[in-house]
Amino acid sequence: MTLLNQRILIIGGSTGMGLAAAQTLAARGAEVLVAGRSREKLDTALTHIRGKAAGYTVDFTDAASLADLFGQVGQIDHLVLAAAQDPAWGPFAEVKVSALRHAMDHKLLGYWGSLQAALPHLRRDGSVVLLTGAASRFALPGSAGLAAVNGGIVAMAHTLARELAPLRVNVVSPGLIDTPVYDAMPAEAKAGMFAGTAEKLLVGRTGVAEDIAPAIAFLIENGFATDMVLDLDGGAR
Ligand SMILES: NC(=O)c1ccc[n+]([C@@H]2O[C@H](COP(=O)([O-])OP(=O)(O)OC[C@H]3O[C@@H](n4cnc5c(N)ncnc54)[C@H](OP(=O)(O)O)[C@@H]3O)[C@@H](O)[C@H]2O)c1
């Protein structure tokens, strides 16, 4: 019961892997604080979490919004960063610098600003879990933009595990996971992408958010875990 009454903030906790983590952590006795931009998504998420939970609006690309969030949330034991938007997919020759800059703003710099804003409120020997992405762990043509954004987070996590110790800093690197992030894709294109990926994976299927949530909980719970990258990608590498 190491999670009992631990206060855990999940930025990007209203859908997908962040929400699955919130459900798992709350079920193990933690108090989960889920954050995202949409009040509506947060309210829906709260109806799916059994246990102690609250929802807060934040835009993690905005320093004032982050300051407001931490003013409301107060002290926390652990932080999970699971938000992202508009990844810079596509062949290297076609991804414009402006698209990569936008993707950096909406993931790497969002993580950077969130952790910086969290530090004064985060228990010194608590932990941080950063969700990155498998595209930075092996060479996947068409994913150089994702590799750059997520690889930057992995690299910074190694440094921060040492610089911020005894705070523990860990990474979960998921492969293709069926979450609402793909809702905007035409159904046929999405089904094709998931089927095509599944047949190449060692496990013969793509992931679901529930594959990832216990890994996030493990890294929070295990006081001996720091500077780790947990690759959960069905064998994609
Ligand atoms: N799904 C995959 O296949 C996959 C693979 C590898 C890595 N990942 C990474 O895993 C993480 C979780 O992905 P997911 O698929 O679970 O995503 P998701 O279902 O789309 O959830 C994203 C969450 O982030 C929030 N969010 C987005 N932009 C935000 C912002 N500017 N400020 C604050 N919150 C924001 C969203 O709520 P609002 O929209 O209301 O803000 C939502 O709660 C992301 O970092 C993603 O890059 C995903």
The ligand as an ORCA input file, in Angstrom:
! r2SCAN-3c Opt
* xyz 0 1
  N      -1.187      6.860    -28.151
  C      -0.013      6.506    -28.643
  O       0.073      5.672    -29.598
  C       1.255      7.065    -28.063
  C       2.463      6.438    -28.421
  C       3.644      6.892    -27.877
  C       3.624      7.952    -26.996
  N       2.462      8.569    -26.678
  C       2.533      9.666    -25.702
  O       1.866      9.271    -24.504
  C       1.265     10.413    -23.881
  C      -0.220     10.162    -23.681
  O      -0.796      9.935    -24.952
  P      -2.322      9.469    -25.147
  O      -2.355      8.778    -26.459
  O      -2.803      8.814    -23.914
  O      -2.982     10.908    -25.347
  P      -4.500     11.456    -25.270
  O      -5.487     10.371    -25.002
  O      -4.674     12.321    -26.468
  O      -4.422     12.364    -23.963
  C      -3.714     13.557    -23.952
  C      -4.009     14.255    -22.652
  O      -3.223     15.449    -22.613
  C      -4.089     16.576    -22.408
  N      -3.462     17.712    -23.083
  C      -3.203     17.863    -24.412
  N      -2.632     19.054    -24.636
  C      -2.523     19.662    -23.416
  C      -2.027     20.921    -23.004
  N      -1.537     21.818    -23.875
  N      -2.047     21.229    -21.679
  C      -2.548     20.343    -20.779
  N      -3.053     19.131    -21.121
  C      -3.045     18.812    -22.437
  C      -5.436     16.127    -22.971
  O      -6.548     16.846    -22.453
  P      -7.048     18.218    -23.185
  O      -7.143     17.938    -24.652
  O      -8.358     18.529    -22.527
  O      -6.023     19.245    -22.870
  C      -5.459     14.684    -22.473
  O      -5.776     14.642    -21.096
  C       1.571     11.594    -24.796
  O       2.733     12.225    -24.320
  C       1.856     10.950    -26.144
  O       2.725     11.711    -26.939
  C       1.269      8.142    -27.208
*
